[in-house]
């Protein structure tokens, strides 16, 4: 269910406020989805107000969290007190003897929950970025409590009566546009949460929500534990032939940390495909890695998620029916820009045939190499990345590993990402080493306007670690709003392998693109200029939130930006033009595979959530296979980017919403064309994008924001051209 502003803090603690993540790197274990054992939280010693840093507003610049003072034992007391305080604040509003007004009801509600908001913003993110068993136990304990707290507010009959009275008379209130939208949003959110249900149905709904919260916690904690448990150990370094030296060193260090010194541990990431598959020459090892990846959560044992997937689908379907919707997907999509199940199904089904046709053509190119080498086998999923790289070299004389020496992390960030933001928006960045962080390799920058006016803080947490959920995401520790006068504190997170001490961090091109992508989300938060907290930053429909960040990816390959950051980490020499030309020539390379694996996952999401309760199957994996076959996406060499048992997106904010990346890409491709038509990297272009769209948050209808920027409704043509899907037999060229 979409989370209401009143419980935005809870969403942070449940992992729902992390609205910005890359589809190529799933949220592996967001807060409520990250559970340790379903044991109660350990008893924490009561923290006195003077000792618990959450009990007072941070004295740091921009109210940045005091990470150096926060201890594990502070979370539970602050979350408990925060819920208690917000409930008392809401009770006072609902029980007021004064006639309902916009100020004493709607604005007053926007001001509730300050302690809960600041605590959960930290807890929710660090439970994903820097977790430990104590925090996981707090999550497991808090998940049903958060659900009950949310329901207590959104199903409060007296409170809803006041909101409805104002809503029914809204035309006579003389509200400005943003205030009117706020009132309408409150009414919509309460109705969608079940405010019109009978008292008996409300109790049933509360029980459903509580169980769903617990299931989501267990599911994603299983995902995190299964990823860590499924890494493949190698005893003979000869088996790692083809892996770069730094990857072998990292594997040795990972094995040593796991207590297996002298061996090599190939850790998994949460996507179906795994990075070592690109380089490993040992086919048996490749197959072992792929098998370990694809069977996660569905092979029995304590981390098996099959029954959880089916139970969640059934509960969501029952809840949707209770709320008056045919399916959970219908419920979700009504509140997105897509609006209907039919619109999403058409988007996915229209693209599927061309995507699979392209994937099969790509496979034929690889099979030709296998046959020419006398391989004697048919291409399988474990072989795809390895032979795709051979095809790339054959067709373009291009080895992607040639790029890494030119993509050193600090250079990409400062002279690429920050430089692009300066050229487009006039932003300046000053690193603040005086501000505390939760780890020594986490960094903070203060962001300034071109006239020197402070804008906010940007936090960067770029390295992978075993207690960090997979993926890349953005979150806001402090959200901008005019009501309380706060300025933004936003953070980006990635999972870039950390090199050995003294070695440079050399990035893949995908990691570079992801860094630009996530900073697009950060800009959305930094540029927020709204009055009400509900509308701040990335508080937009799920199928719109990825759009601005996808637009920001275009600057990764802009010639001016590239020339400023793509320099050899040792010599400082710029990346050779011939190599750049090859990068640009291969832009559509592999799009058949990329589009097919994405569509397969998106279709699985819709298949689960377009079921009615009595249609939910007992056999999760059999249903998955049938759904892919029915959609024409059952192509074994290209498995879904995520299988149901480790598809963390659909256990939190992306349920029935994984299509959103593609939906957003339609808008993104259109916007890239607009920038090109208007001269590209120009300050006036950035200012137009900022003023018409990035600064408005959710204060205006999302599609109206696009029209305000683009000047018309979107068209799908630019996306088809980008992905090579304008020609049904297109693809790698």
Secondary structure, DSSP 8 states (H G I E B T S, - for coil): ----GGGHHHHHHHTTT--EE-TTS---S-GGG--SSS----------TTT-GGGS---SGGG---TTT--HHHHHHHHHHHHHHHHHHHHHHHT-SS---IIIIIIHHHT--HHHHHHHHHHHHHHHHS--HHHHHHHHHHHHHHHHHHHHHHT-HHHHHHHHHHHHTGGGS---HHHHHHHHHHHHHHHHHTTTS-HHHHHHHHHHHHHHHHHHHHHHHHHHHHHHH--EEES-GGGGTTS-HHHHHHHHHHHHHTT-TTSEEE---SSSS-GGGGT---HHHHHHHHHHHHTTTSSSSTT--HHHHHHHHHHHHHHHHHTT-SSHHHHHHHTSSS-SHHHHHHHHHHHHHHHHHHHHHHHHHHHHHHHHTT--S---HHHHHHHHHHHHHHHH---GGGGGGG-BHHHHIIIIIIHHHHHHH--EEEE-TTS--SSTT-EEEEEE-TTS-EEEEEEEEEE--TTS-SS-EEEEEE--BTTTTB-EEEEEEEEE----TT---B--HHHHHHHHHHHHHHHHHHT---SSGGGSTT-S-HHHHHHHHHHHGGGGG-HHHHHHH-B-TTT--B--HHHHHHHHHTTTTTHHHHHHHHHHHHHHHHHHHT--GGG--S-HHHHHHHHHHHTT---TTS--SS-GGG-GGGGTTTTTTTTHHHHHHHHHHHHHHHHHHTTSS-HHHHHHHIIIIITTTTSS-HHHHHHHHHSS---SHHHHHHTT-SSTT-S--
